[in-house]
Amino acid sequence: MRNDAQAIIKKILSDNMPGAAVKNALAAYDFAGTVQVVAIGKAAWTMAEAAVDFLGEKITRGIIVTKYGHSQGPLPRFEIHEAGHPTLDENTLAATARCIELAKSLTEKDELLFLVSGGGSALFEKPLDGVSLEDLQSITQQLLASGADIVEINKIRKRLSAVKAGRFAQLAAPARVYAVILSDVLGDKPDAIASGPAVPDTSTVAEALAVVDKYKIHLTEAQRAYLQQETPKEIHNVTTAITGSVRTLCKAAAKAAAALGYTPHILTTTLNCEAAEAGRFLSAIATSTKQGETAFTPPCAIIAGGETVVTLTGKGKGGRNQELALSATRGIKGLENVLLFSLGSDGTDGPTDAAGGIVTNETTRLLKEKNINIDKALADNDAYNALAAADGLVITGPTGTNVNDVTVILCK
């Protein structure tokens, strides 16, 4: 079953590389002349490569801003910058400054192809005057540790930024902007993906302040004042295309599982809760399925897509997919022929080199042999080290795509 899981993971990732989707989006748009490109996010390099393949020498200049380790080499006429994620750093600001220079140089005769993927909120940033890098780092770290989801987090970040919430598109005016967006946000909300640098903001001041209060985010009076300023609500020089999402991730998992003899069932594409809770819930479904108490009959693959959250209570190492998998181990203990894996499609789950976790009924025994207590590991948010001790990490390296997470239960 581990071999089946590895084959499904490989197929999921290969079917969700953004190249074909980007080319389809480009084919649907009429480029009047030469094109300049800005690509941001964890899939920026792969999306830019597809643009180069499709548009060739029509592209006169391009800039890629992506996460450390996610560039796959030079592209003609492109400069490539790598920066911090999930917390921005000095390289974020320097790379974004180059993109702003390009945008401000454009005229009404120019076309800007803006390629956007998840991770762009941290990788693409210029703070508003009076907001420092340290301010943004502190606020981002608080939000990431709070259990807030990505839409809530971005309601705050976009209000402190000179390039988010449509402001980058405004900098490019009067040039036409064609934004091709690879979605890593449930519901494919374009103003939430990378905090919407080329999209009017639909969130309100009241919503942003509610997030601060809900998660008890510490802000100075000056920072809170920025949140009370409204963001752009109309952008007139942008055409937007959404391409790729968690739905394609789940469909690829279903197709791959079916090819291996499992009857696939997509349970949801909007999983959005605490990772540990999701692990308990999904393991309960596995138990009921083995007991013949669900509509799923083995051999089957039960698939859930989305993006869970982790509220940090400890100082361990891990990510939401690893925490989900570790939490599920208790529920599938003693279940023969059951396997669960949870995977971040970008290949990096949290601040780790793992894409996620994979567990079976043997995982609990292996952890016990290593004197690792599952409850303690979860309380310390240390799923990475626990799973590493039980051969339960999924390692893919940077994948070149980013369309949320998928969890698969295999039952025979």
Secondary structure by P-SEA (a helix, b strand, c coil): caaaaaaaaaaaaaaacaaaaaaaaaaacccccbbbbbbbccaaaaaaaaaaaacccccccbbbbbcccccccccccbbbbbbbcccccaaaaaaaaaaaaaaaacccccccbbbbccccccccccccccccaaaaaaaaaaaaaccccaaaaaaaaaaacccccaaaaaaaccbbbbbbbbccccccccccccccccccccccaaaaaaaaaaacccccaaaaaaaacccccccccbbbbbcccaaaaaaaaaaaaaaaccccccccccccccaaaaaaaaaaaaaaaaaccccccccbbbbbbbbbbbcccccccccaaaaaaaaacccccccccbbbbbbccccccccccccccccccaaaaaaaaacccaaaaaaacaaaaaaaaacccccccccccccbbbbbbbcc
